[in-house]
Amino acid sequence: MKFMRLNRSLLLMTAAVLTFSACKRSHDDPGTEYAPNMYDPVGYEPYKQIDGFKNPYNKYGTNLWEPVRGTVSRPNYHTKFSDSTGRSTEDLMVYNIHPDSITISERVLKNPIPLNDQVLTDGKEYYARYCQHCHGETGKGDGLVAKQYKGVPVYSGLPPMNDGHIFHVITHGKGRMWPHGSQMTPEERWKIVHYVQKLQNEG
């Protein structure tokens, strides 16, 4: 009987010690982790970095590795055009300038597609498909949608717009104009650039 009482007392004392030692003033301390693998995965997850842990297999100490060179997919159109002399030119037309950096686009981007009648014909077709409903057939801002939308500019009333400016605005939008980069290829956008400049010069 005494032995059972002693065991019960020891059990109660042990439980009390564990209870009081586990409780701390700070609620930020989770206490001792008896099974840390339940919280932190054994495998190295590339997008999770445990504080204080350095991956021994990466020279930077991180779980996230840099991709192998040449394995990241990028827009690569490999478009070819003939310039005024008949020579074939190639331009990748990779466009990754930040949406807020329109001034960079104005300084850096040049239309890689040589201007000719076919390009203007294509540009007119794409313009009618994507732009005319707001900007109007002749760029006067009088399209059917513009009558309800309000505030669509008249091309002839704007200062001359260079290649990069128009391409950037088509791609990322500006003001109330929504971005159209996901709706048409860079080649289509560049052809529209030529046609918009034609409308502006004629206005």
GIQUIUR-V437026 format. One record per backbone hydrogen bond with DSSP energy under -1.0 kcal/mol. CO is the residue of the C=O (numbers start at 0). NH is the residue of the N-H. E is the energy in kcal/mol with one decimal. If there is no record, write none. Layout:
[[CO	NH	E] [CO	NH	E]]
//
This chain:
[[0	4	-2.3] [1	5	-2.5] [2	6	-2.3] [3	7	-2.5] [4	8	-2.6] [5	9	-2.7] [6	10	-2.5] [7	11	-2.4] [8	12	-2.7] [9	13	-2.6] [10	14	-2.3] [11	15	-2.3] [12	16	-2.7] [13	17	-2.5] [14	18	-2.3] [15	19	-2.8] [16	20	-2.4] [17	21	-1.6] [18	22	-1.3] [34	37	-2.2] [35	38	-1.5] [35	39	-3.0] [44	47	-1.7] [49	52	-2.1] [54	57	-1.3] [57	60	-1.8] [60	54	-2.2] [67	70	-2.1] [78	90	-2.2] [80	88	-4.1] [82	85	-2.0] [86	82	-2.6] [88	80	-2.8] [90	78	-1.2] [91	76	-1.2] [97	100	-2.2] [100	104	-1.6] [101	105	-2.2] [102	106	-1.4] [103	107	-2.7] [104	108	-1.8] [115	119	-2.1] [116	120	-2.3] [117	121	-2.6] [118	122	-3.0] [119	123	-2.5] [120	124	-1.8] [121	125	-2.6] [122	126	-2.6] [123	127	-2.4] [124	128	-1.5] [125	129	-2.8] [126	130	-2.6] [126	131	-2.4] [130	133	-1.8] [130	134	-2.6] [131	135	-1.9] [132	144	-2.3] [132	145	-1.1] [133	142	-1.7] [134	140	-2.8] [138	154	-2.6] [142	146	-1.4] [144	147	-1.2] [144	148	-2.6] [145	149	-2.8] [153	156	-1.4] [154	157	-1.8] [161	165	-1.9] [162	166	-2.6] [163	167	-2.4] [164	168	-2.3] [165	169	-2.5] [166	170	-2.3] [167	171	-3.2] [168	172	-2.1] [169	179	-2.5] [170	180	-1.6] [173	176	-2.4] [179	182	-1.5] [184	188	-2.2] [185	189	-2.6] [186	190	-1.8] [187	191	-2.0] [188	192	-2.0] [189	193	-1.6] [190	194	-1.8] [191	195	-3.1] [192	196	-2.2] [193	197	-1.8] [194	198	-2.3] [195	199	-2.3] [196	200	-2.3] [197	201	-2.0] [198	202	-1.5]]
//
